[in-house]
Amino acid sequence: MPQVVRHLTLRELERRYKKAKDPVEKTRFQAVYHAAKGLSAKEIARIT
C-alpha cells in the first residue's frame, strides 16, 4: 500500500486544501489529506 511522507501535518494539508483556488490543486490536496488519514484508494476515489 502506498504511504504518504509526512512532511506536512494533517492540519496543514487541510488548510492548504481549503485555501486552494485551482480545482485540480484542491482535489490533489484533498486526496493526499485522506491518504494521510489512512483511507484506501477506493475510498479516496469515492470521496473525490
Secondary structure per residue as TSV (DSSP state, phi and psi in degrees):
chain	resnum	aa	ss	phi	psi
A	1	M	-	360.0	134.0
A	2	P	-	-64.1	148.9
A	3	Q	-	-122.0	152.7
A	4	V	-	-95.2	128.5
A	5	V	-	-73.3	124.5
A	6	R	-	-90.0	67.3
A	7	H	S	-93.8	-6.9
A	8	L	S	-123.9	142.0
A	9	T	-	-76.3	164.4
A	10	L	H	-59.5	-39.7
A	11	R	H	-61.7	-42.5
A	12	E	H	-68.7	-38.9
A	13	L	H	-62.0	-43.1
A	14	E	H	-64.4	-41.4
A	15	R	H	-62.3	-43.6
A	16	R	H	-67.4	-36.7
A	17	Y	H	-60.7	-47.2
A	18	K	H	-68.8	-31.3
A	19	K	H	-80.9	-24.9
A	20	A	-	-61.4	134.3
A	21	K	-	-96.9	-36.4
A	22	D	S	-72.7	127.4
A	23	P	H	-62.7	-33.9
A	24	V	H	-68.2	-45.6
A	25	E	H	-61.4	-42.0
A	26	K	H	-60.5	-45.3
A	27	T	H	-65.4	-39.1
A	28	R	H	-65.3	-43.8
A	29	F	H	-63.6	-37.8
A	30	Q	H	-62.7	-45.1
A	31	A	H	-63.9	-44.2
A	32	V	H	-65.6	-39.6
A	33	Y	H	-57.3	-48.6
A	34	H	H	-68.8	-35.5
A	35	A	H	-64.1	-40.4
A	36	A	H	-64.9	-27.7
A	37	K	T	-79.1	-9.9
A	38	G	T	100.6	8.4
A	39	L	-	-71.0	152.4
A	40	S	-	-78.8	163.7
A	41	A	H	-59.9	-36.8
A	42	K	H	-64.2	-43.2
A	43	E	H	-65.5	-42.1
A	44	I	H	-63.9	-42.3
A	45	A	H	-61.0	-40.5
A	46	R	H	-64.8	-39.8
A	47	I	H	-71.7	-43.4
A	48	T	-	-86.1	360.0
